Amino acid sequence: MRALKLGIILVLLFVLTAGQWGEVGNSKWGQVETASSGDIEFPLTSDDNLATHWRAWGDPITDYVDKDGDGRISELFDLSGEGNDWIQDTGNNQPLWSEEAGDLIGGHEVIKFTTDEYATCNAVGALLTGKNTLFTVFLVVRKDDNSASHAFFSLSNSATTNTFHRLMTVAAGPEYRIDRRGDNQPVSGTGGQGGTPDTSPHYLVHTFIGTSTTGRGSLWVDGILEIDDVNMYVDFFTSDRCAVGMTNAAYFNYLEGDIVEFALCTKALSADRRQAVEVYFASEYGI
């Protein structure tokens, strides 16, 4: 009799909770969490040709950034295992680490870039040189305003100040833009434009596939394809510097805003690997 009563109770509990667990759209098992829960780990590894990966937060924070007492950042530590750290030795150009409540993205600290602040990684820049270049860039960024051009990511040559590739926004649109050029080409080059930037946080994924004759540059913003230029200009170039926060020493286009996480792979990732990172960003930062 006791076993029968227990069985009846279990059946009733199942019936009463079926509505909570049974529908995929509302299921606690089926849905992707969008809060900053930390339940999803960053998915990329060396199998994805992950060359560098940094973020502004972690515990202890000294494992992630090197900052002084004022919060100025001299180094962003590479989490990929490749040792490709991001450096800024010049005090006036060092971005700021912020934990101010109004600066947080998804509850996480950010790296703030203003009028002349940036960080570089020459080792990654040297990997992305020549016509047959393949890479995918991931970042979570927020612009402070929409009244100027802002550079998120660039490849350049430190000796000539030539800029070979840049992902940025332009003030005239405003639109996102990808520029690509060669050693002896104008800085504007030929690139795609699209999307409508604003001052909210967004996660961006930019893929470039270069061949001996042409290139394809694509940009996804919050998982939506905004640029897909299949005839992007390609010429040989000699990059030795990769930067976040500016174009180069001659065409600054500094970022005025915040980056909370950045990663780069030296290949054009498949759609499922790109989407895995997008799911992680959406979950971690509530975007």
C-alpha positions in Angstrom: 0.0 0.0 0.0 2.8 2.4 0.9 4.5 1.7 -2.5 1.2 2.4 -4.3 0.8 5.7 -2.5 4.3 6.7 -3.4 3.7 5.8 -7.0 0.5 8.0 -7.1 2.4 10.9 -5.6 5.2 10.6 -8.2 2.6 10.6 -11.0 0.9 13.7 -9.7 4.2 15.5 -9.4 5.0 14.6 -13.0 1.6 15.9 -14.2 1.9 19.1 -12.2 5.4 19.9 -13.5 4.9 18.8 -17.1 4.0 22.4 -18.2 7.2 23.6 -16.7 9.6 21.2 -18.4 7.7 19.8 -21.4 7.8 22.7 -23.9 11.1 23.3 -25.6 10.4 27.0 -26.0 10.0 27.5 -22.2 12.1 24.6 -21.1 14.8 25.2 -18.5 16.7 22.4 -20.3 16.1 23.5 -23.9 16.7 27.3 -23.9 19.9 29.1 -24.2 20.6 31.2 -21.1 21.1 34.9 -21.9 22.1 36.1 -18.5 25.7 36.5 -17.4 25.7 33.1 -15.8 29.2 31.8 -16.8 27.6 28.4 -17.6 29.2 28.3 -21.1 32.9 28.2 -21.5 34.8 30.0 -24.3 34.6 27.3 -27.0 37.7 27.9 -29.2 40.9 25.9 -28.9 44.1 25.2 -30.8 42.1 23.0 -33.1 40.5 26.2 -34.3 43.9 27.8 -34.9 43.2 30.1 -31.9 46.2 32.5 -32.0 45.3 34.9 -29.2 42.5 35.5 -26.8 42.1 38.1 -24.0 39.4 39.4 -21.8 39.1 42.2 -19.2 37.9 40.1 -16.3 38.8 37.0 -14.3 39.8 35.9 -10.9 42.5 36.7 -10.0 42.5 39.7 -12.3 46.3 39.6 -12.3 46.2 36.5 -14.5 44.3 38.5 -17.2 45.7 42.0 -17.2 48.8 43.9 -16.0 47.6 47.2 -14.6 49.0 49.9 -12.4 47.4 51.6 -9.4 45.4 53.9 -11.7 44.1 51.0 -13.7 46.2 51.7 -16.8 46.9 48.6 -18.8 50.4 47.7 -20.0 49.6 44.2 -21.0 46.6 42.0 -21.8 47.5 38.4 -21.2 46.9 35.8 -24.0 44.7 33.0 -22.7 45.1 30.8 -25.8 48.4 29.2 -24.7 50.3 30.7 -27.6 51.9 33.4 -25.6 50.7 36.2 -27.9 50.1 39.0 -25.3 48.9 42.5 -26.2 51.2 45.3 -25.2 51.2 49.0 -24.6 54.4 50.4 -23.0 53.7 54.1 -23.5 51.8 55.5 -20.5 49.8 58.1 -22.4 48.6 55.4 -24.8 47.6 52.8 -22.2 43.9 51.9 -22.1 42.1 51.9 -18.8 40.7 48.9 -16.9 37.4 49.8 -15.4 35.1 48.2 -12.9 32.8 51.2 -12.6 29.2 50.1 -12.5 28.2 52.2 -15.5 31.0 50.7 -17.6 30.3 47.0 -17.0 29.2 44.8 -19.9 27.1 41.8 -18.7 28.4 42.5 -15.2 32.1 42.3 -16.3 34.9 44.8 -16.2 36.0 46.3 -19.5 39.1 47.8 -21.2 38.3 51.5 -22.0 39.8 53.1 -25.0 39.6 56.9 -25.5 41.3 59.5 -27.7 44.7 57.9 -28.2 44.7 54.5 -26.4 45.4 51.2 -28.0 47.3 47.9 -27.6 49.3 45.8 -30.1 50.4 42.3 -30.8 53.2 42.2 -33.3 53.5 38.4 -33.3 49.9 38.0 -34.5 50.4 40.8 -37.1 53.3 38.8 -38.6 51.0 35.7 -38.9 48.5 37.6 -41.1 50.7 38.8 -44.0 50.5 38.3 -47.7 47.6 37.6 -50.1 46.6 34.2 -48.9 45.5 35.3 -45.5 42.7 33.7 -43.5 41.5 34.8 -40.2 38.5 35.2 -37.9 38.2 38.0 -35.3 35.8 37.9 -32.4 35.2 40.8 -30.0 32.6 42.3 -27.7 32.6 46.1 -28.0 30.6 49.2 -27.1 31.2 52.6 -28.7 30.9 55.8 -26.5 29.4 57.8 -29.4 28.4 57.7 -33.0 29.9 61.0 -34.1 33.3 59.8 -35.3 35.1 56.9 -37.0 36.2 54.2 -34.6 38.7 51.4 -35.4 38.2 48.1 -33.6 41.0 46.0 -35.2 43.7 46.6 -37.8 46.8 45.1 -39.5 49.6 47.5 -40.4 53.3 47.9 -40.9 55.2 49.7 -38.1 58.0 51.0 -40.4 55.9 52.4 -43.2 52.7 53.1 -41.2 50.7 51.5 -44.0 47.4 50.0 -43.0 46.5 46.8 -44.7 43.2 45.8 -43.1 40.9 47.4 -40.6 37.5 46.7 -39.1 35.9 50.0 -38.1 32.8 52.2 -38.1 32.5 55.4 -40.2 30.8 58.5 -39.0 29.1 59.5 -42.2 26.8 56.5 -42.2 27.2 55.5 -39.6 28.1 52.1 -40.8 30.4 49.3 -40.1 33.2 49.0 -42.6 36.0 46.6 -43.7 38.9 48.0 -45.5 41.6 46.0 -47.3 44.6 47.2 -49.3 48.2 46.3 -50.3 51.6 47.8 -49.8 51.2 50.5 -52.5 47.5 51.1 -52.4 45.5 54.0 -50.9 44.5 53.6 -47.3 40.8 53.3 -48.1 41.2 50.4 -50.4 38.1 48.5 -51.3 35.8 47.2 -48.6 32.3 46.4 -47.6 30.0 48.6 -45.6 26.8 47.8 -43.7 24.9 47.6 -40.5 23.9 50.5 -38.1 26.3 50.9 -35.2 25.1 52.4 -32.0 26.3 52.9 -28.4 25.0 49.5 -27.0 27.2 46.5 -26.5 27.5 44.2 -29.5 29.4 41.1 -30.4 31.2 41.2 -33.7 32.6 38.3 -35.8 34.7 39.3 -38.8 36.1 36.7 -41.2 38.5 37.3 -44.1 39.4 34.8 -46.8 42.2 35.9 -49.1 43.3 34.3 -52.3 45.9 35.2 -54.9 43.3 37.2 -56.9 40.6 38.4 -54.6 39.2 38.3 -51.1 36.0 37.9 -49.1 35.3 40.0 -46.0 32.3 39.2 -43.8 30.9 40.7 -40.6 28.3 39.4 -38.3 26.8 41.7 -35.6 25.0 39.9 -32.8 24.7 36.9 -35.1 23.3 38.8 -38.1 25.3 39.0 -41.3 25.8 42.7 -42.1 28.6 42.7 -44.6 29.6 40.0 -47.2 31.9 41.5 -49.7 33.0 38.7 -52.1 35.2 41.0 -54.3 37.4 42.7 -51.6 40.6 44.1 -53.0 43.7 41.9 -52.4 47.3 42.8 -52.9 50.5 41.5 -51.2 51.3 43.3 -48.0 53.8 42.9 -45.2 52.1 43.2 -41.9 54.0 43.1 -38.6 51.5 44.7 -36.2 48.0 43.8 -35.1 46.2 46.5 -33.1 43.0 47.0 -31.2 41.7 50.5 -30.6 43.3 52.3 -33.6 44.2 52.0 -37.3 47.9 53.0 -37.2 50.3 55.9 -36.4 49.3 57.8 -39.5 45.5 57.1 -39.7 44.6 56.9 -36.1 40.7 56.5 -36.1 41.0 55.7 -32.4 38.2 53.7 -30.7 36.3 55.7 -28.1 34.6 52.9 -26.2 35.1 49.6 -24.5 36.2 46.1 -25.4 35.5 43.3 -22.9 36.8 40.3 -24.8 38.8 39.6 -28.0 40.0 36.5 -29.9 41.6 35.8 -33.3 42.0 32.5 -35.2 44.3 32.1 -38.2 41.6 30.5 -40.4 38.1 31.2 -41.5 36.0 29.2 -39.1 33.0 27.2 -40.1 29.5 28.4 -39.4 29.0 26.1 -36.4 32.3 27.2 -34.8 31.4 30.8 -35.3 27.9 30.3 -33.9 29.4 28.5 -30.8 31.3 31.7 -30.0 28.2 33.8 -30.6 26.2 31.6 -28.2 29.0 32.0 -25.6 29.0 35.8 -26.0 25.2 36.1 -25.8 25.2 34.0 -22.6 28.2 35.6 -20.9 27.3 39.3 -21.7 23.5 39.2 -21.9 23.5 40.6 -25.5 
